[in-house]
């Protein structure tokens, strides 16, 4: 998680901020906390949450304890909140694999855009070429 957050901080263009473990206020009773997120909101040291319209990408790193939430509940909630991009990071034999999704605005559901092993190349939500093998020691 730390390495992915650091890599995204280095890669995001001006106008985007990568951070980790900050809640997204979906409604009065729902504030999930993605492992990593990318926003367009300016830095604010007093911030305790982000609004969905400020978030362009949420990333969940699946663990044994979070698998059900990360694979079903959270993606559904993020899509309903109209967050445009969702990545789920799975461990495949000790290596990270990124499952990338983009919001289909008509259905408010995520559609898969790719499964990335070793390297993640993307054009949205910003240009990115990330060597996934460098995320693990």
N, C-alpha and C positions, 0 to 999 in steps of 0.2 A: 504494500500500500504506500509506504513512504517513498519507495523508488519510483512508483508510477506517478505519484503526486509531484515529485521533484522533476521527473521527465516532462510532465505536462506543463509545469511552471516554466520550464525552459523553452517549450515548443509553442505555447499559445502566442498569437500575435497581439499587438497593442489593442487595448479595448476589451481584452478577456482576462480573467483572473482564475487560476486554478487553486483550489483549497481542499482541505479534507475535513471530514467529520463535522460539518455544519448543517444544521437542520434546514429543511425546506418547509415552509408553512403552507400546506395544501388547503387547510381550512382550520376552524377554531379548535378542532379536536385531533388533527392529524399533522404531525411534524416529523416525518421520517428523516433519518440522518444517513445520507449516502456516504460511502467510504471516501470517495473523491468526487468533486463537482467542479464544473467550469461555469463561470457566470460572466455577465456583462456589467454587473454592478461595480461601482468604484469601491476601492478599499475603504473600510470604516472600522476602526479598532473597537468600537462599541457595538458592532453588529452581533446579534445572537441568532439570526435566521435570515433566509433569503425567501423572496416571493418567487413563485414558479416562473413568472414572466422574466425574471432576471437570470434564470438558469438555462443554459444551452445544452449541457451534458451532465448526466449523472452516471456514476460508475459504482457498481457493487462488486466487491471481491468476495466470492463465495467461500464460506467456511462450513464445516460440518454443522455448526450451531445455527448458521444463518441461511442455509441452503433453501429451505422452503420459502422464506420471506424474499430472498434475493431472486428467486426464479419465478415466483408467481405473484405475491402480494404487492411488493414494491413496484415492479414494472407496470402493473395494472394501475396503481395509484399515480405514478409519474405520467403515464399516458393520459389518464383522465385529467390531469393538471396541465396537459399540453406542453410538457417539456420535450423539446424536439429530438433529443438523442439520448440513448441509453446504451451503456456497455456493461456486460456481465463478464467478469474475469473468473475463469475456472482453472484449477490446477490439473494439468494433464501430465502425469509422471514427473512431477517436480518442475514443470515448465508452465508459464502462464499462457493461457489461450483466451483471446478476447472475442466475445460474441457481440457484434455491433448491431444496433437496431436504430431505425429512424421512424419518427411518428408519421403515420398516415393521417393527415388532417381530416379526411372524409369520415373515417371510422373511429378516430381517436384511439387507435391501437398501434403498437409497434410492429414493424415489418423487419425481418432480418436483412441486413445489408452485407454481412460477411462474417466468416469465422477466421480469425487471424492467429497464426502460429509463427513464431520466430520474428515476424515483422508485421507492423500495422501501418498500412498506407491508407490515408483518407484525404478527401477533399472537403468534407463537411464534418463537423460544424466549422472547421478551419483546416487549412492544409497541414498535414502531419505525416511524418515518416519516422516511426518509432521502432527501434530495435528491442523487441520483447525479451531477447536472451540476456540483455543487460539489466533486467529488472530483478533477477535473482542472483544471489552470491554464487 
